[in-house]
Amino acid sequence: MENITNATHSEGKVAEAIEEQTAKLPSDIFLWAALGSMGVSLALKIMKRKHTALFVGQWAAPFLLLGVYNKIVKTQGHDQEGD
C-alpha cells in the first residue's frame, strides 16, 4: 500500500502534543486497561452493583480505540515526518 501524504496539511498543535505523548506509551497498556475494566466490571456485577458494572464495562471499547490510535501514531503519525 502506498503512503500518500499531503505536505500542505499538517496536524494542529494540540494533536501534535497528544501524539508526542501517546507515542511514548507501550501499546499493550491499553489492552491491559481494557481487560482490567472488564474484570472490574465482572467483580462489580458479582457484587450486585449492576449500574456501576455497566459503566465500568463500557470503558473497554474506548481503551481499545486509544490503543489503535496509539499504534497508528507510532506507525503513521508524527514519527514519520523525519523520513
Buried (B, 14 or more C-beta within 10 A) or exposed (E): EEEEEEEEEEEEEEEBEBBEEBBEBEBEEBBEBBEBBBEBBEEBBEEEBEEBBEEBBEBBEEBBEBBEBBBEBBEEBBEEEEE
